[in-house]
Amino acid sequence: MTDSRAASSGATAGVALPYRLRLPGPTAVPERVLKAASRPMVAHRGPEFLDRFQAIQRRLQPILGRSGVPPFLFASTGIGAMESAMVNVVGPGARVLITTNGQWGPVFRRLAEAIGAEVDEVVSDRGAPIDLDGVRRALNDKRYDAVFTVHSESSTGALTDLKALGAIVAESEAVLACDSVSGLGGAEMRADEWGVDVVVSASQKALMCPPGLGIASISEKAWDLINRDDRGPRSYFDYRRFRPMAEKGEPTYTAPVAMLNALDEALTMIGEEGIEAAIARHARLNAALTAGLEALGFSVFPTGTPSPTLVVAKTPEGLSAPALIERLSDGYNAMIAGTRFEDLKDRLVRIGTMGYVTDGEILTDIHQISQAMTDLGRNADEGGAMAATAAKLSA
Ligand SMILES: *Cc1c(COP(=O)(O)O)cnc(C)c1O
């Protein structure tokens, strides 16, 4: 937030504009959370830190929608948390079903294949919802140990209907594991009620912390599988080491103290707002950013329910996404993301609405995108777009 620089042109030329981290992760971290991360180091098994650790565990439970085993917290990125789920749930020769509608299903596939599991994928188009009928058919045809899915597909902006998927998987013996790295804290999660047996997440998305902390939450149904010796090769990520420690309210290894201090403060902020209100805010801001972009000629990429934590949109015909992204960075000090999909590189932009985002941030997005379009020689109806955005913000 302190990294300012002068815009190179446009209406605000010469004025140092604040750095705006508008990626779908890592996301902007509130000052309060940054300050918490810089508290003096304390003993990670001393009483003051354990109190904090236990408070974090307790306050994560309603965000997860979990009431049983306390969540595991460890130093890792999101992909590490995904691997932790895989090596604990899946063993060599185990049968795994993966839902793929973007970039992250194939990551689960790679992790499962590395263990020597037998993998089937239910694939739908990028941006489409996951294929629930396909999952139902697959589970009827074969016995699977586990189904792996992605809550908020941050490559396409699609949200997975975990309630519907959970109901289908619950009719089988399979365990349902979910990557909610870019969902948790911004999109509703009811792990117990929906039958999501393993939820993995990370700190740097809707939980508005710096990157570096992994989270895993397990059900009793998953534990039967996890506790078996024939699962994947595991040591650092062995949930059998995590569970007894988590139940005592202690970190498994040397705790990433600064990161946990940050998460403690972020959870305090979420608590002050209320998790339901935070989730409603994500949906409202997402709808507002979407309306503003549509008024500028963009079209929303996901074809089903969009994830409330980011907007993935196609630029208007003829407007190069990389050029827009570069212009926003160079001219406005605003960072938005493109795509890794080669065939969509020229047209797709991705903007976070997750974590510490306010109404003003969304209005600034639309203002700066309008200006950047004008800089690039396009007509942009900034007034109309701002009005469309404001109407959704106050809805
Ligand atoms: C951001 C993200 C990840 C993250 O992985 P890192 O290892 O933290 O880079 C995983 N899954 C999804 C759906 C994400 O959005």
The ligand as a Tripos MOL2 file, in Angstrom:
@<TRIPOS>MOLECULE
LIG
   15    15     1     0     0
SMALL
NO_CHARGES

@<TRIPOS>ATOM
      1 C1         -4.3730  -19.5250   -5.6220 C.3       1 LIG1
      2 C2         -4.8780  -20.9070   -5.7650 C.ar      1 LIG1
      3 C3         -4.0760  -21.9960   -5.4340 C.ar      1 LIG1
      4 C4         -2.7050  -21.6850   -4.9670 C.3       1 LIG1
      5 O1         -1.6480  -22.0790   -4.9320 O.3       1 LIG1
      6 P1         -0.2420  -21.5090   -4.4190 P.3       1 LIG1
      7 O2          0.5520  -22.7310   -4.2390 O.co2     1 LIG1
      8 O3         -0.5230  -20.8030   -3.1190 O.co2     1 LIG1
      9 O4          0.2530  -20.6120   -5.4910 O.co2     1 LIG1
     10 C5         -4.6030  -23.2650   -5.5150 C.ar      1 LIG1
     11 N1         -5.8590  -23.4550   -5.9330 N.ar      1 LIG1
     12 C6         -6.6720  -22.4190   -6.2660 C.ar      1 LIG1
     13 C7         -8.0650  -22.6680   -6.7010 C.3       1 LIG1
     14 C8         -6.1960  -21.1200   -6.1860 C.ar      1 LIG1
     15 O5         -6.9830  -20.0970   -6.5200 O.3       1 LIG1
@<TRIPOS>BOND
     1     1     2 1
     2     2     3 ar
     3     2    14 ar
     4     3     4 1
     5     3    10 ar
     6     4     5 1
     7     5     6 1
     8     6     7 2
     9     6     8 1
    10     6     9 1
    11    10    11 ar
    12    11    12 ar
    13    12    13 1
    14    12    14 ar
    15    14    15 1
@<TRIPOS>SUBSTRUCTURE
     1 LIG1         1 GROUP 0 **** ****
